[in-house]
Amino acid sequence: MENYAELREQIAQDLDTLSRTENPKSIFEIADDYLLGNPSLKRELVEDIIKEEADKRNIPIH
């Protein structure tokens, strides 16, 4: 996924789904799901996007 807007959108959708169906997950667990699917992504980038999108939605992650 070279297109980070697409990655951001997918993360946002996944966070919305997680917030309705599960307890808050660790940011590392969420990032691992994306990194396993696309090892070329950088962990720091994925974690930053997760943090930003979770903050926008007031979704608690740890």
KAPE-V777566 format. One record per backbone hydrogen bond with DSSP energy under -0.5 kcal/mol. CO is the residue of the C=O (numbers start at 1). NH is the residue of the N-H. If there is no record, write none. Layout:
BEGIN
CO;NH + CO;NH
END
This chain:
BEGIN
2;4 + 3;7 + 4;8 + 5;9 + 6;10 + 7;11 + 8;12 + 9;13 + 10;14 + 11;15 + 12;16 + 13;17 + 14;18 + 15;19 + 16;20 + 17;20 + 17;21 + 18;22 + 25;62 + 26;30 + 27;31 + 28;32 + 29;33 + 30;34 + 31;35 + 32;36 + 33;37 + 34;38 + 38;41 + 42;46 + 43;47 + 44;48 + 45;49 + 46;50 + 47;51 + 48;52 + 49;53 + 50;54 + 51;55 + 52;56 + 53;57 + 54;59 + 55;58 + 58;60
END
